[in-house]
Amino acid sequence: MDKWKPIIKNLLLAFVLVSIGYAIGKNRSVQSGNTDSNTKSGKYLRVYYTHAAVRCETCNSIEKKTRELLESRFKNELADGRIEWQVVNFQENEAFAKEFDVATSGVVAVLMDGDKVVDYERLDEVWTLLGEPPAFNAYLEKAFRKLMASGGIQ
């Protein structure tokens, strides 16, 4: 039994150190909003789908339909970086929720200049327009194009 004590002790110590490292890494990821650490330069539109820890069918539909709209009508802009798509759990990222006044799942369009927010719009009508796909798409497209034009993004 005595020869097993150091082995067990070292295994437990390794487990504790790995657990602490994982917790620290997870905390930093949440604080940074799970965004890419590479800082972009110039102006671009960042479109966020915001969600809570628990996601309903409607929430998942809003995310899916928004992503589909971006991939169909803004394919080139996504490809060249003029538009960036991100999904954020606002409950795990309090700084994000506070900055954009987010308290529910939805879409937030943010005009960025490098890593600085220039302007943003919470697109809360996605909830009421989801059942009307043409109106839903027109609403989002108009908001995205308006922010891009205001930032000089062609």
SULVEN-V950567 format. One line per field, one symbol per residue. ss: DSSP state (@ for helix, = for strand, . for the rest). burial: b if it has 16 or more other C-alpha atoms within 10 Angstrom, else e. A space follows every 10 residues. Layout:
ss=???
burial=???
This chain:
ss=.@@@@@@@@@ @@@@@@@@@@ @@@@@@@@@@ @......... ..======== =.....@@@@ @@@@@@@@@@ @@@.@@@@@@ ..=======. ...@@@@@@. .....===== ===..===== ==...@@@@. ..@@@@@@@@ @@@@@@@@@@ ....
burial=eeeeeeeeee eeeeeeeeee eeeeeeeeeb eebeeeeeee eebbbbbbbb bbeeeeeebe ebbebbbebb eeebeebbee ebbbbeebbb bbbbebbeee ebeebbbbbb bbbeeeebeb ebeeebbebb eeeeebbeeb bebbeebbee bebe
